[in-house]
Structures are given as C-alpha cells and as structure tokens.
Amino acid sequence: DEGVTAILKNEGLSAGEQPVYANELRQALVHICGVSDLVAELDALRSSYDKSNTEHEEHLMALWNLLQPDTPLSSRITKQWDSVGFQGDDPATDFRGMGLLGLLNLHYFASEHNDQARRVLSCSHHPSLGYSFAIVGINMTGLAMELLRSGPLREHFYATLAEDQRPAVKDFHELYCYIFCSFNQFWQDAKPDNVMAFSRVRDEFRQALLEKLSNPNTAALPLSSANY
C-alpha cells in the first residue's frame, strides 16, 4: 500500500480519487514483487547437488523409482542411469549447471505427472528421434529460468495470477512440466537427423515459446496434464 500511495502521489493522484486505478496498481505490484521473490527463491535452489545430503540423494533415488518402477538399481553408481538420460554412472555430475533445482524439476514432473513423464521418457528412447531425457530436462530448467529472469515467462504469471496471489515454487514446477512436454513434441515434429541438431531445435523452440508469451491471447500457458 505504501508503494501504491507513493506512485499515486508522484502522479498527483490519491487512492480516494482513483480507487479502481489504485486497486489495479496494487494488484500489479503484488504480482511483480511476487515473481521477483520467486526468482530469488529458485536461485537459492540452484545450490550444488550434494551427495552427502540425504534429502538430495532421496530425491534422486525416488526419481529412478518413479521413472523405472520395475527395474531396481544395481547400485548407486551404475551405467543404468543412462536409461533415464544421464551422461555418466553418477547423475550427481550432471546437475552442475542447474544444481538441485534441475533435480527438483525432474522429480516433480515424474511424481506429479508420472504418466506424462514416462511417455516423454519413452519418446526419448526412439531409435532415430531419441535424446537424453534427464540432460534435456535439466536444459529445460535452464531455459525456464532464463525466460523467467529476463521477463517473457513473467507474462504467464501476470496473465494467470488471481488478485493478491503470489506465485510459488510449485507454479514454476508446473511451468517446467509444460515446457518439457512442449519441447518433446516440438522435437518429434521437427524430426531432426540426429541429436547433434539439439542446439538448433532448442533455439527454434525457444523462439516459438517467446512468440506465444508475447501474444496476450496465448501468454497464459495451458498448464494441465491434458495439455502435457
């Protein structure tokens, strides 16, 4: 309210004179500050993955069980991780770019939208259109953070948040699920010759997403399992 009063005063107005404008301004400030706070919270979650942290390890093992429920891991360090798209025998080394947030996004996707996550995993095993599920998933975390921090993804929140509502980490997780599933479909439709085309296809997908977010009619991304 102090911020609203200060802005109105700077414009030579008062809340009493312009109650509708004052309320709209207050809602906008709540949303803007809420998204900024979310970015700070997400940045804090980008702390390094720590193998000595029991909670981190539990999330990682849960990710395996959610994606491969019928296949037990032979050990913590194993080539089996390749089947869910990690590069080496120890997935911890693949979280360096996005830290814990990359794992939390993957875990949320696999736990809250398990059918969709396993469908995307299956697509990633395609003999000619395959890719590394976990590595691409971590890359999508990076893309989502880039677009949220720089501004475009904020338009989604501004278009969907209710009055006085602030976005939560769960809302970012849902955005992530939508982006990952959308990229998977974009990749299948693009039919790249091989995985070496990833950077080009990712750039094309990024541009398509930017165009959607810049359009007031499509900025509110359809976040529901039916659209994943």
N, C-alpha and C positions, 0 to 999 in steps of 0.2 A: 504493500500500500504506500509506503514511503517513496518507492520508485515511481509509482503512478502519479503521486502528488507532485514530485519533482519535475516529471516530464510535462505534466499539465501546466504547472507554474511557468516553466520555460516557454510554453506556447501561449501564455497569457490566459489560461483557462482554469476552471476548477471542476471537481467531480460533481458538485451540485449543479453546475451549469450544463455539463455534458455527461450525464450518468451512463448513457449507453456506450459512448466512446470510452469513458473511463473504465467500464467493465470489460470491454473488448481489449483495451490496453493491458489491464491487469491479467487477463487470461493469457495474452500473448507473452507477457513477461514470465508467467508461471511456466509456460511451455518452453520458452527459450532457456531459462535457468535450469529447468528440469533436464533438458537434453544435455546441457553443458555439464551438469553434475553426473549424468550417466556416462559421458565420455571419460570423466575423471575416474569414475568407479571401474570402468572397463580397462583403462590404462593401468590401474592398480592390479588388475587380474592378469596382466601380461607379465607378471613376475615369472622368473625362470621355473621350469619344471624341476622339482627336487625329488630324486629317487629315494631320499631318506625320509621324505614326508609321507606318512602313512595314508593320509587323505588323498594325496596326489596319486599314489600307487593304487588305491582302491578304485578311484575313478577310471584309471587305465584298465585295470582288470575287468571292471564292470563293462567298459566299452567292448572288450573282446567277447564277453559272455552275451551281451546284447546283440552283437553282430554275428557271432558264430556259436549259438547256444548248443549245438550238437557236436561241437569239436573242442574238447578240452585242450588247453595249452600244455605242451610237454614240459615247459619251464618258463621262467620269466624272460630269459634271454633265449630267443629261438627264431629260426627262419620263418616260423608260422606267421609272424606279424606281417610278412609280405602279402598274405592273402587278404588283408584288410587295407592294404595300400601304404604301409610304412616302408621306408627305404632300407633299413638295416635290421639286425637282430634285436636291437634295443630301441623301441619307439621314443624313448626319452630324448634321443639326439635330434629327432625331427621337430621338436617343439621350440627350438631355439628362437625362431622368428617371432612367433606369437605367444610363446610361453604357455602358462597354464590356461589362458583364455582359449587357445586353439583346442585343447583337450576338452574343456568345459562345453564348447560349442558342439563338438562331435558327440560327446556323451549326452547332451540334451537332445540332439537330433535322434540318436539311437534309442533313448529311453522314452521320450515323449511322442515320437513319430516313428516307431520301430518298423512298421510295415514299409513306410516310405524310405527309411534309411536303408533297409535291406534290399529294397528294389533298386535304389541308386547303386548300392554295392554290387548287385548283380549286373547292372549295366556296365559298371567299371571293369567287369571281367570279360566283356565282349571280346571275341578273338581279334577283331580288326579295329573296333572303336573303343577299346579299353583304356583305362588310365589308372593312376594310383589313387584310390579312394581317399585315404587319410591325408596324403600330401596335398591333393586338390582341395580337400575340406579345410585344411589349415590355410591354404592360399585364399579360400573364400572368406575366412575370418579376416585376413589382411585386407581384402577388398572392401568388406563391410565396414571395417574400422576406418579405412581411408575415406570412404564416401560419407561416413558419419562425421568424421572430424572436419573434413573440408566443406561440408554443407549439404550436398544433394540428398543424403538419406534423412537429414533433419526434416525435409519437406514431408516425408511419410508421417513422421510423428506429429508435425503441425497439422496434418490433414486428418489424423485419426484420434488424437488425444481428446478425451472428454474435458469439460470445464474443470479446472483445478487439478487435473490429473498430471502426474509426473511419470515419465517412462521408467521402467525397472529393467534390471538385467534380463529378466525373463522375456521382455519385449524385444530386446536385442537378439536373444536366442531364437525367437520366432522369425525375426527378420533373416537371420542366418540360414535357417532351415529353408525359407522361401528362396533365398539367393542360391544356395547349393543345389536345390532341386531344379531351379530355373536354369542354372548353368549346365547341369546334366542333360536337360532336354535340348538346350542350345547346342551342346557338343554333339549329341546324337543327330540333330538336324543338319549340322554343319558337315558331318561325315568327313572329318579330316583324314588325310592319308595315314598319319601316324601320330603318336604322342608328341613328336617334335613340333607339331603345329600348335601346341598348347598356348604359348605366349600370344600368338596371333589371334586365336579363337577367344582367349580371355579378354584381349583388348576390344574385340568386336562385341563381346558380351557386355563388357563394361560400358561401351558407348550406347548399346541398346537400353541398358538399365538407366543410364543418365537421361536418355530421351524420355523414358517413361516417368522418371521422377520430376522432370522439368515441365511435364504436362499436368495442369491442375486436375484434369479428368482421370489421370491414372497414377498420380503421386501416392494415393492411398493404396499401397500394395495389398493384394488379396491374401492375407495371412490366415489360411485354414488348411487342414490336412487334405481337403478335397482339391486344393489347388497346388499341392506339393507333388 
